[in-house]
């Protein structure tokens, strides 16, 4: 994360009034109270990227989840999991302010999310981080970070915690 920003747990004390993502749904999630609702009901842990004036410039969400082992893995790979469900961490939403695009800040925020998920997996087991890419272009971004598509779902991707722990 660049020195101009820091990542903090969600709090309404941070100013989200000027936050605007290129995706209106990601903007609305933060500004219309859905983020606060998800946090209060335990549906998501939300982390805000704020600037020096405590204005929100980005955010991400993490949640516990599970996936059917046969959905993600095939053959001998699936056999290493003794249960029908595999515990994972869902990277549900990632957004940065539209004015920050193309500067690598989004990638920095994703890496922060992955490291946060790996720390959490030390306490609550999780095999991998999973996500649903919005489209093929976004999926390519995640594959460049090492994510692997599910066997029959190219826009659903995972990155094992073992790999995340090796990230610089």
N, C-alpha and C positions, 0 to 999 in steps of 0.2 A: 504494500500500500504506500502511495506517495506520502511525503511528509505533510502535504496540504490537507490530507483527509485522515480521519480515524474512524474505526468501526466500533460501534457501541450497541448494547442491547436496546431494543425498542423502548421508547418512552415518549409520551405525548409532549414532553417538555421541548423536544427538538422541533424546529420549524420546518414543516413540510409544505407550507403554503405556496412556495415557488417551485416545488418539485414537478417536473414534467418529463416523462419518459416518451419515447417515440410510440409506445404502445399504450393506448388510452386505458386499457384494462389494468395494466400495471400501475399507472398513475392513480386510477380510481381506487384500487385496492388499498393504497396507502392513505389517500386523502379523504375517502368517504367512510372511514371507520371500520372497514372489513379487516384490516390488519390488527387493530386493537381487539376486535371481536375474536379473531383466531387465536390471538395471544391469550386472552382471558379464558377461553374455553379449552386451552391446551392443544389446539389443532396445529399450531406452528410456533416455532421460536423464530423471532424476527430480529434481524440485525441491520442497523442503519449505518450508512457511510455519511458522515457529516463533515462539513468544512470548519474552519476556525471560528466562524460566527454561529455555529450550531445549526446551520441549515442543512437539511437532508439533500444529499446529492446522489444517493443510491441506496439500495437495500437488497437483502436476500432472505429467504425463509428456509428453514430446515424442519423436517418432521420425521418421526419414526414411521416405518412402513414395512411391508413384507411383500415378496413376489413369489409366485409359484416357481419352484426350481425348474420345472419342465418348460416354463415360458421363457426363461432367460438362458438356460444352459441345455446342452445336448450331450448324449452319449456318456463317455467316461467323466466329463466335466460335471455333469449333473449327479453322478454317483457319489461324489465327494461330500454331498450334502445329505445327511441322514433323514431329514424331515421334508415334508412336502412344500413348506414355505421357507424362504430364505430371508433372514432379518436384514434390512437395508435402511439407509437414511435417504429421504427424499429431498432433493434440492428443488423446491416447488416453484419459487419465483426468484428471478434476478433482474434488477433494473438499475439503470444509471440515468442521470439527467441527460436529456437529449444533447445538450451542449458539450458533453464530455465524450461523446462517441469518437472512436478512431484514435484515442490517445493511450490505449492499453489499460485504462482504468477499470473497464469491465472485466478484463482478464484478471487483474489484480484482485477485484472483488470476488470473483469465482474462486480463485486460489485461497483467499481468506476463508470462504465458505467451506472449502474442502478440508482445510486445516482444522477448522472448528468442528466439523463432522468427525474427523479422526480423533480429536481430543475427547469428544463425547463418546465415541466408540470404546474408549478405554474404560468407561463406566457402564454403558449400556451397549451390549454387543451389536455390531452391525458389520456385515460382510463387505458392503460397498455403498457408494453414493449412486443413486439413480436419478434420472430426470427425463422429462418428456420435452424434446426440442419442438419449437413452434413450427419449424419448416426445415427443409434440407440445408439451407444456408446456415442456419443456427446449428444444426447437427454437425456440419463440417467444422465449425468453430470448436465444438466440444470434442470431436475426434482428434483435433490437433493438440488438445490437452491430454489425450490418452484415453478418452472414453471409448467404450466398445458398444456397438449396437446389440440389442437383444436379437436372438437368432431369427425371428420372423417379423420384427418390428423395427425398421431402420431409424425411426424418430425417437425410440425409447432406448436410452443409453445407460451404461453403468461404468463405474471406475472402482476397482477393488480398493479397500482400505490399505492393503499391503502396498499398492502402487502409490496411493496418496501419501503414505508415511515416508516415501522415498523422494517426494518432491522437494526441490531446493527451497 
